[in-house]
Amino acid sequence: MHEEEINICGVLVHARQQQAEQVREQLCTLPGTEVHAVNDDGRLVVTVEDRGKYRCVDTITQFNDVEGVISTSLIYQYTDHDPFVQESAS
């Protein structure tokens, strides 16, 4: 049995109101990123999960490179070990 760490972050992204939809589209292309809601005032509710070599912190840092993003705030972070993940026998 192999333990794998699970890391999930909840992030509030504030984008320029007129660019919120474009920001949503760009964020969805980043590894482990899911946009759950876009508010009329340009706020986006986003979660990020570690994906192999892509760590949450690196992905969240990339949010600031997306045109239209004003700020990002880490709201929630969860880390745990998943005892049910097993290595394949290959």
MMTF fields as JSON, N, C-alpha, C and O atoms, coordinates in Angstrom:
{
  "mmtfVersion": "1.0.0",
  "mmtfProducer": "UNKNOWN",
  "numBonds": 359,
  "numAtoms": 360,
  "numGroups": 90,
  "numChains": 1,
  "numModels": 1,
  "chainsPerModel": [1],
  "groupsPerChain": [90],
  "chainIdList": ["A"],
  "bondAtomList": [4, 2, 8, 6, 12, 10, 16, 14, 20, 18, 24, 22, 28, 26, 32, 30, 36, 34, 40, 38, 44, 42, 48, 46, 52, 50, 56, 54, 60, 58, 64, 62, 68, 66, 72, 70, 76, 74, 80, 78, 84, 82, 88, 86, 92, 90, 96, 94, 100, 98, 104, 102, 108, 106, 112, 110, 116, 114, 120, 118, 124, 122, 128, 126, 132, 130, 136, 134, 140, 138, 144, 142, 148, 146, 152, 150, 156, 154, 160, 158, 164, 162, 168, 166, 172, 170, 176, 174, 180, 178, 184, 182, 188, 186, 192, 190, 196, 194, 200, 198, 204, 202, 208, 206, 212, 210, 216, 214, 220, 218, 224, 222, 228, 226, 232, 230, 236, 234, 240, 238, 244, 242, 248, 246, 252, 250, 256, 254, 260, 258, 264, 262, 268, 266, 272, 270, 276, 274, 280, 278, 284, 282, 288, 286, 292, 290, 296, 294, 300, 298, 304, 302, 308, 306, 312, 310, 316, 314, 320, 318, 324, 322, 328, 326, 332, 330, 336, 334, 340, 338, 344, 342, 348, 346, 352, 350, 356, 354],
  "bondOrderList": [1, 1, 1, 1, 1, 1, 1, 1, 1, 1, 1, 1, 1, 1, 1, 1, 1, 1, 1, 1, 1, 1, 1, 1, 1, 1, 1, 1, 1, 1, 1, 1, 1, 1, 1, 1, 1, 1, 1, 1, 1, 1, 1, 1, 1, 1, 1, 1, 1, 1, 1, 1, 1, 1, 1, 1, 1, 1, 1, 1, 1, 1, 1, 1, 1, 1, 1, 1, 1, 1, 1, 1, 1, 1, 1, 1, 1, 1, 1, 1, 1, 1, 1, 1, 1, 1, 1, 1, 1],
  "groupList": [{"groupName": "MET", "atomNameList": ["N", "CA", "C", "O"], "elementList": ["N", "C", "C", "O"], "formalChargeList": [0, 0, 0, 0], "bondAtomList": [1, 0, 2, 1, 3, 2], "bondOrderList": [1, 1, 2], "singleLetterCode": "M", "chemCompType": "L-PEPTIDE LINKING"}, {"groupName": "HIS", "atomNameList": ["N", "CA", "C", "O"], "elementList": ["N", "C", "C", "O"], "formalChargeList": [0, 0, 0, 0], "bondAtomList": [1, 0, 2, 1, 3, 2], "bondOrderList": [1, 1, 2], "singleLetterCode": "H", "chemCompType": "L-PEPTIDE LINKING"}, {"groupName": "GLU", "atomNameList": ["N", "CA", "C", "O"], "elementList": ["N", "C", "C", "O"], "formalChargeList": [0, 0, 0, 0], "bondAtomList": [1, 0, 2, 1, 3, 2], "bondOrderList": [1, 1, 2], "singleLetterCode": "E", "chemCompType": "L-PEPTIDE LINKING"}, {"groupName": "ILE", "atomNameList": ["N", "CA", "C", "O"], "elementList": ["N", "C", "C", "O"], "formalChargeList": [0, 0, 0, 0], "bondAtomList": [1, 0, 2, 1, 3, 2], "bondOrderList": [1, 1, 2], "singleLetterCode": "I", "chemCompType": "L-PEPTIDE LINKING"}, {"groupName": "ASN", "atomNameList": ["N", "CA", "C", "O"], "elementList": ["N", "C", "C", "O"], "formalChargeList": [0, 0, 0, 0], "bondAtomList": [1, 0, 2, 1, 3, 2], "bondOrderList": [1, 1, 2], "singleLetterCode": "N", "chemCompType": "L-PEPTIDE LINKING"}, {"groupName": "CYS", "atomNameList": ["N", "CA", "C", "O"], "elementList": ["N", "C", "C", "O"], "formalChargeList": [0, 0, 0, 0], "bondAtomList": [1, 0, 2, 1, 3, 2], "bondOrderList": [1, 1, 2], "singleLetterCode": "C", "chemCompType": "L-PEPTIDE LINKING"}, {"groupName": "GLY", "atomNameList": ["N", "CA", "C", "O"], "elementList": ["N", "C", "C", "O"], "formalChargeList": [0, 0, 0, 0], "bondAtomList": [1, 0, 2, 1, 3, 2], "bondOrderList": [1, 1, 2], "singleLetterCode": "G", "chemCompType": "PEPTIDE LINKING"}, {"groupName": "VAL", "atomNameList": ["N", "CA", "C", "O"], "elementList": ["N", "C", "C", "O"], "formalChargeList": [0, 0, 0, 0], "bondAtomList": [1, 0, 2, 1, 3, 2], "bondOrderList": [1, 1, 2], "singleLetterCode": "V", "chemCompType": "L-PEPTIDE LINKING"}, {"groupName": "LEU", "atomNameList": ["N", "CA", "C", "O"], "elementList": ["N", "C", "C", "O"], "formalChargeList": [0, 0, 0, 0], "bondAtomList": [1, 0, 2, 1, 3, 2], "bondOrderList": [1, 1, 2], "singleLetterCode": "L", "chemCompType": "L-PEPTIDE LINKING"}, {"groupName": "ALA", "atomNameList": ["N", "CA", "C", "O"], "elementList": ["N", "C", "C", "O"], "formalChargeList": [0, 0, 0, 0], "bondAtomList": [1, 0, 2, 1, 3, 2], "bondOrderList": [1, 1, 2], "singleLetterCode": "A", "chemCompType": "L-PEPTIDE LINKING"}, {"groupName": "ARG", "atomNameList": ["N", "CA", "C", "O"], "elementList": ["N", "C", "C", "O"], "formalChargeList": [0, 0, 0, 0], "bondAtomList": [1, 0, 2, 1, 3, 2], "bondOrderList": [1, 1, 2], "singleLetterCode": "R", "chemCompType": "L-PEPTIDE LINKING"}, {"groupName": "GLN", "atomNameList": ["N", "CA", "C", "O"], "elementList": ["N", "C", "C", "O"], "formalChargeList": [0, 0, 0, 0], "bondAtomList": [1, 0, 2, 1, 3, 2], "bondOrderList": [1, 1, 2], "singleLetterCode": "Q", "chemCompType": "L-PEPTIDE LINKING"}, {"groupName": "THR", "atomNameList": ["N", "CA", "C", "O"], "elementList": ["N", "C", "C", "O"], "formalChargeList": [0, 0, 0, 0], "bondAtomList": [1, 0, 2, 1, 3, 2], "bondOrderList": [1, 1, 2], "singleLetterCode": "T", "chemCompType": "L-PEPTIDE LINKING"}, {"groupName": "PRO", "atomNameList": ["N", "CA", "C", "O"], "elementList": ["N", "C", "C", "O"], "formalChargeList": [0, 0, 0, 0], "bondAtomList": [1, 0, 2, 1, 3, 2], "bondOrderList": [1, 1, 2], "singleLetterCode": "P", "chemCompType": "L-PEPTIDE LINKING"}, {"groupName": "ASP", "atomNameList": ["N", "CA", "C", "O"], "elementList": ["N", "C", "C", "O"], "formalChargeList": [0, 0, 0, 0], "bondAtomList": [1, 0, 2, 1, 3, 2], "bondOrderList": [1, 1, 2], "singleLetterCode": "D", "chemCompType": "L-PEPTIDE LINKING"}, {"groupName": "LYS", "atomNameList": ["N", "CA", "C", "O"], "elementList": ["N", "C", "C", "O"], "formalChargeList": [0, 0, 0, 0], "bondAtomList": [1, 0, 2, 1, 3, 2], "bondOrderList": [1, 1, 2], "singleLetterCode": "K", "chemCompType": "L-PEPTIDE LINKING"}, {"groupName": "TYR", "atomNameList": ["N", "CA", "C", "O"], "elementList": ["N", "C", "C", "O"], "formalChargeList": [0, 0, 0, 0], "bondAtomList": [1, 0, 2, 1, 3, 2], "bondOrderList": [1, 1, 2], "singleLetterCode": "Y", "chemCompType": "L-PEPTIDE LINKING"}, {"groupName": "PHE", "atomNameList": ["N", "CA", "C", "O"], "elementList": ["N", "C", "C", "O"], "formalChargeList": [0, 0, 0, 0], "bondAtomList": [1, 0, 2, 1, 3, 2], "bondOrderList": [1, 1, 2], "singleLetterCode": "F", "chemCompType": "L-PEPTIDE LINKING"}, {"groupName": "SER", "atomNameList": ["N", "CA", "C", "O"], "elementList": ["N", "C", "C", "O"], "formalChargeList": [0, 0, 0, 0], "bondAtomList": [1, 0, 2, 1, 3, 2], "bondOrderList": [1, 1, 2], "singleLetterCode": "S", "chemCompType": "L-PEPTIDE LINKING"}],
  "groupTypeList": [0, 1, 2, 2, 2, 3, 4, 3, 5, 6, 7, 8, 7, 1, 9, 10, 11, 11, 11, 9, 2, 11, 7, 10, 2, 11, 8, 5, 12, 8, 13, 6, 12, 2, 7, 1, 9, 7, 4, 14, 14, 6, 10, 8, 7, 7, 12, 7, 2, 14, 10, 6, 15, 16, 10, 5, 7, 14, 12, 3, 12, 11, 17, 4, 14, 7, 2, 6, 7, 3, 18, 12, 18, 8, 3, 16, 11, 16, 12, 14, 1, 14, 13, 17, 7, 11, 2, 18, 9, 18],
  "groupIdList": [1, 2, 3, 4, 5, 6, 7, 8, 9, 10, 11, 12, 13, 14, 15, 16, 17, 18, 19, 20, 21, 22, 23, 24, 25, 26, 27, 28, 29, 30, 31, 32, 33, 34, 35, 36, 37, 38, 39, 40, 41, 42, 43, 44, 45, 46, 47, 48, 49, 50, 51, 52, 53, 54, 55, 56, 57, 58, 59, 60, 61, 62, 63, 64, 65, 66, 67, 68, 69, 70, 71, 72, 73, 74, 75, 76, 77, 78, 79, 80, 81, 82, 83, 84, 85, 86, 87, 88, 89, 90],
  "secStructList": [7, 7, 7, 3, 3, 3, 3, 3, 3, 3, 3, 3, 3, 3, 3, 7, 4, 4, 4, 2, 2, 2, 2, 2, 2, 2, 2, 6, 6, 1, 6, 6, 3, 3, 3, 3, 3, 3, 7, 6, 6, 1, 3, 3, 3, 3, 3, 3, 3, 7, 5, 6, 6, 5, 7, 2, 2, 2, 2, 2, 2, 2, 2, 6, 6, 1, 6, 6, 3, 3, 3, 3, 3, 3, 3, 3, 3, 3, 3, 3, 3, 3, 6, 6, 7, 7, 7, 7, 7, 7],
  "xCoordList": [0.84, 0.0, 0.89, 1.917, 0.485, 1.254, 0.382, -0.712, 0.847, 0.085, 0.398, 1.557, -0.646, -0.485, -1.09, -2.193, -0.384, -0.884, -1.935, -1.772, -3.006, -4.065, -3.939, -3.864, -3.917, -3.816, -4.844, -4.807, -5.766, -6.825, -6.839, -6.767, -6.933, -6.991, -8.232, -8.588, -8.879, -9.986, -9.472, -8.834, -9.75, -9.192, -10.304, -11.156, -10.294, -11.169, -10.336, -9.33, -10.766, -10.07, -10.934, -12.123, -10.344, -11.055, -10.532, -9.345, -11.45, -11.092, -11.811, -12.8, -11.302, -12.036, -13.389, -13.474, -14.424, -15.79, -16.011, -16.606, -15.551, -15.761, -14.912, -15.136, -13.952, -13.083, -13.302, -12.555, -14.299, -14.496, -14.68, -14.131, -15.419, -15.641, -14.352, -14.086, -13.555, -12.27, -11.318, -10.563, -11.35, -10.523, -10.951, -10.099, -12.251, -12.749, -12.213, -11.726, -12.299, -11.828, -10.336, -9.908, -9.545, -8.099, -7.753, -6.879, -8.431, -8.147, -8.446, -7.728, -9.506, -9.886, -8.846, -8.88, -7.932, -6.88, -5.683, -4.821, -5.623, -4.491, -4.702, -5.834, -3.635, -3.752, -4.402, -4.028, -5.387, -6.025, -6.987, -7.428, -7.323, -8.145, -9.587, -9.855, -10.515, -11.937, -12.593, -12.439, -13.323, -14.053, -15.478, -16.165, -15.916, -17.237, -18.297, -19.477, -17.89, -18.857, -18.16, -16.994, -18.913, -18.455, -19.547, -20.691, -19.193, -20.138, -20.204, -19.261, -21.31, -21.486, -20.447, -20.174, -19.872, -18.881, -17.444, -16.504, -17.27, -15.935, -15.228, -14.048, -15.909, -15.291, -15.545, -16.648, -14.515, -14.605, -14.237, -13.264, -15.02, -14.737, -14.059, -14.63, -12.841, -11.993, -11.407, -11.062, -11.293, -10.514, -9.348, -9.429, -8.269, -7.068, -6.612, -6.54, -6.302, -5.768, -4.391, -4.127, -3.504, -2.211, -2.446, -3.322, -1.673, -1.758, -0.356, 0.322, 0.071, 1.4, 2.473, 2.676, 3.163, 4.253, 3.748, 4.538, 2.451, 1.875, 1.359, 0.408, 1.975, 1.59, 0.611, 0.675, -0.294, -1.285, -0.636, -1.077, 0.401, 1.035, 1.537, 1.432, 2.074, 2.566, 1.412, 1.508, 0.325, -0.831, -1.458, -1.786, -1.627, -2.228, -1.368, -1.895, -0.065, 0.838, 0.592, 0.692, 0.272, -0.002, -1.287, -1.448, -2.199, -3.441, -3.134, -3.826, -2.093, -1.759, -1.222, -1.142, -0.853, -0.386, -1.53, -1.317, -2.738, -3.899, -4.395, -4.657, -4.516, -4.977, -6.382, -7.28, -6.557, -7.843, -7.924, -8.842, -6.98, -6.976, -6.418, -5.333, -7.189, -6.763, -6.044, -4.985, -6.631, -6.027, -6.504, -7.521, -5.747, -6.131, -5.97, -5.051, -6.889, -6.828, -7.049, -8.065, -6.093, -6.249, -7.234, -6.987, -8.36, -9.418, -9.401, -9.736, -9.013, -9.081, -7.978, -7.676, -7.374, -6.353, -6.521, -6.639, -6.531, -6.699, -5.617, -5.407, -4.93, -3.927, -4.19, -4.468, -4.097, -4.301, -3.593, -3.231, -3.405, -2.864, -4.007, -4.827, -4.075, -5.142, -4.62, -3.82, -5.046, -4.54, -5.122, -4.706, -6.064, -6.716, -6.075, -6.437, -5.13, -4.452, -3.386, -2.575, -3.391, -2.429, -1.57, -2.024, -0.331, 0.539, 0.094, -0.361, 0.229, -0.085, 1.066, 2.2, 0.767, 1.784, 2.555, 3.197, 2.506, 3.19, 4.663, 5.356],
  "yCoordList": [-1.169, 0.0, 1.238, 1.281, 2.229, 3.461, 4.635, 4.803, 5.452, 6.634, 7.771, 8.027, 8.444, 9.594, 10.799, 10.716, 11.911, 13.104, 13.776, 13.9, 14.201, 14.953, 16.394, 16.653, 17.323, 18.736, 19.489, 19.452, 20.174, 20.927, 22.33, 22.504, 23.335, 24.723, 25.395, 25.196, 26.189, 27.03, 28.448, 28.984, 29.057, 30.37, 31.303, 30.911, 32.529, 33.566, 34.42, 35.009, 34.479, 35.264, 36.474, 36.334, 37.653, 38.87, 39.32, 39.596, 39.384, 39.772, 41.065, 41.441, 41.734, 42.889, 42.38, 41.376, 43.076, 42.634, 42.285, 41.251, 43.114, 42.903, 41.759, 41.334, 41.259, 40.18, 38.881, 37.923, 38.824, 37.661, 36.367, 35.336, 36.392, 35.17, 34.702, 33.501, 35.628, 35.259, 34.709, 33.774, 35.281, 34.788, 33.365, 32.495, 33.116, 31.765, 30.77, 29.701, 31.115, 30.22, 29.931, 28.79, 30.951, 30.761, 29.93, 29.065, 30.185, 29.425, 27.949, 27.095, 27.641, 26.24, 25.459, 24.228, 26.148, 25.461, 25.086, 24.32, 25.616, 25.333, 23.999, 23.662, 23.236, 21.897, 21.895, 22.669, 21.003, 20.811, 21.911, 21.946, 22.817, 23.973, 23.765, 23.309, 24.113, 24.069, 25.354, 25.724, 26.025, 27.236, 26.818, 26.215, 27.14, 26.718, 27.793, 27.481, 29.047, 30.134, 31.399, 31.646, 32.196, 33.517, 34.5, 34.371, 35.483, 36.47, 37.632, 37.856, 38.364, 39.501, 40.599, 41.372, 40.67, 41.716, 41.284, 42.026, 40.097, 39.654, 38.744, 38.448, 38.29, 37.343, 35.919, 35.591, 35.073, 33.675, 32.779, 33.034, 31.735, 30.727, 29.559, 28.955, 29.248, 28.294, 27.282, 27.635, 26.024, 25.052, 24.586, 24.539, 24.245, 23.744, 22.506, 22.51, 21.44, 20.21, 19.95, 20.245, 19.384, 18.947, 17.932, 17.076, 18.019, 17.069, 16.629, 17.277, 15.513, 14.997, 16.024, 16.43, 16.442, 17.406, 18.834, 19.721, 19.08, 20.412, 20.578, 19.907, 21.457, 21.715, 22.885, 23.783, 22.871, 23.941, 25.321, 26.231, 25.465, 26.773, 27.296, 28.492, 26.424, 26.852, 27.265, 28.251, 26.5, 26.815, 28.128, 28.972, 28.312, 29.548, 30.752, 31.817, 30.592, 31.675, 32.076, 33.254, 31.103, 31.387, 32.184, 32.841, 32.143, 32.924, 34.399, 35.073, 34.898, 36.318, 36.701, 37.887, 35.722, 35.984, 36.048, 36.41, 35.7, 35.702, 37.142, 37.826, 37.58, 38.945, 39.138, 38.331, 40.214, 40.521, 40.187, 40.642, 39.398, 39.057, 40.238, 40.744, 40.663, 41.764, 41.212, 41.709, 40.174, 39.603, 38.173, 37.748, 37.445, 36.088, 35.986, 36.558, 35.241, 35.038, 33.568, 32.992, 32.964, 31.586, 31.599, 32.228, 30.897, 30.894, 29.611, 29.628, 28.509, 27.209, 26.322, 26.36, 25.52, 24.561, 23.294, 23.337, 22.153, 20.851, 19.913, 19.798, 19.242, 18.243, 16.993, 17.062, 15.845, 14.57, 13.496, 13.7, 12.361, 11.199, 10.262, 9.978, 9.776, 8.856, 7.435, 6.996, 6.705, 5.354, 4.342, 3.183, 4.769, 3.838, 3.836, 3.014, 4.741, 4.768, 3.671, 3.599, 2.821, 1.731, 1.869, 2.362, 1.427, 1.396, 0.264, -0.78, 0.477, -0.613, -1.612, -1.271, -2.825, -3.886, -3.984, -5.002, -2.967, -3.047, -2.797, -2.835],
  "zCoordList": [0.0, 0.0, 0.0, 0.677, -0.759, -0.915, -0.515, -1.055, 0.424, 0.815, -0.138, -0.464, -0.579, -1.451, -0.755, -0.215, -0.762, -0.118, -0.993, -2.207, -0.354, -1.02, -0.557, 0.644, -1.48, -1.154, -1.983, -3.213, -1.305, -1.969, -1.389, -0.173, -2.259, -1.831, -2.399, -3.56, -1.567, -2.003, -2.154, -1.248, -3.304, -3.613, -4.079, -4.877, -3.584, -4.1, -5.045, -4.647, -6.298, -7.314, -7.631, -7.917, -7.583, -7.945, -9.31, -9.483, -10.267, -11.634, -11.998, -11.368, -13.018, -13.551, -14.037, -14.745, -13.651, -13.915, -15.389, -15.692, -16.286, -17.717, -18.283, -19.416, -17.52, -17.984, -17.218, -17.416, -16.356, -15.484, -16.274, -15.885, -17.345, -18.131, -18.807, -18.858, -19.324, -19.926, -18.866, -19.135, -17.67, -16.571, -16.228, -16.049, -16.134, -15.852, -16.871, -16.501, -18.142, -19.205, -19.063, -19.238, -18.75, -18.612, -17.38, -17.438, -16.275, -15.06, -15.251, -14.731, -15.997, -16.222, -17.017, -17.033, -17.67, -18.43, -17.558, -17.989, -16.342, -15.454, -14.743, -14.396, -14.523, -13.939, -12.557, -11.676, -12.386, -11.098, -10.686, -9.537, -11.611, -11.294, -11.737, -12.849, -10.835, -11.162, -10.656, -9.492, -11.54, -11.165, -10.833, -11.658, -9.625, -9.16, -9.328, -9.486, -9.295, -9.424, -9.897, -9.59, -10.659, -11.09, -10.7, -11.136, -9.88, -9.404, -10.4, -11.159, -10.395, -11.301, -11.099, -12.018, -9.913, -9.649, -9.951, -9.667, -10.521, -10.932, -9.952, -10.139, -8.912, -7.975, -8.454, -8.891, -8.37, -8.778, -7.604, -6.895, -7.41, -6.392, -7.096, -8.004, -6.67, -7.378, -6.399, -5.271, -6.826, -6.062, -6.928, -8.155, -6.244, -6.905, -6.154, -4.925, -6.895, -6.316, -6.898, -8.064, -6.055, -6.576, -7.685, -7.565, -8.766, -9.868, -10.242, -11.039, -9.655, -9.979, -9.697, -8.553, -10.752, -10.575, -10.388, -10.065, -10.584, -10.417, -8.995, -8.594, -8.243, -6.863, -6.823, -7.662, -5.846, -5.705, -5.693, -6.395, -4.901, -4.755, -6.103, -6.376, -6.939, -8.249, -9.163, -9.894, -9.113, -9.948, -9.502, -10.336, -8.194, -7.685, -8.047, -8.369, -7.998, -8.394, -9.846, -10.191, -10.697, -12.11, -12.302, -13.331, -11.347, -11.458, -11.684, -12.447, -11.02, -11.126, -12.496, -12.813, -13.313, -14.669, -15.674, -16.831, -15.246, -16.14, -16.284, -15.294, -17.52, -17.783, -17.215, -17.459, -16.46, -15.862, -14.387, -13.705, -13.874, -12.447, -11.66, -11.948, -10.659, -9.79, -8.558, -8.175, -7.937, -6.738, -6.521, -7.07, -5.709, -5.306, -3.793, -3.206, -3.178, -1.728, -1.431, -1.821, -0.738, -0.29, 0.867, 1.896, 0.694, 1.692, 2.523, 3.708, 1.902, 2.568, 2.02, 0.828, 2.898, 2.467, 3.278, 4.503, 2.582, 3.225, 2.71, 1.503, 3.636, 3.279, 4.093, 5.29, 3.429, 4.111, 3.306, 2.148, 3.934, 3.246, 2.939, 3.812, 1.711, 1.296, 1.44, 0.614, 2.461, 2.661, 1.661, 1.642, 0.847, -0.078, -1.462, -2.303, -1.713, -3.006, -2.991, -2.068, -4.013, -4.085, -5.334, -6.367, -5.222, -6.38, -7.293, -6.826, -8.593, -9.506, -9.511, -9.176, -9.886, -9.848, -11.159, -11.417, -11.973, -13.271, -13.185, -14.201]
}
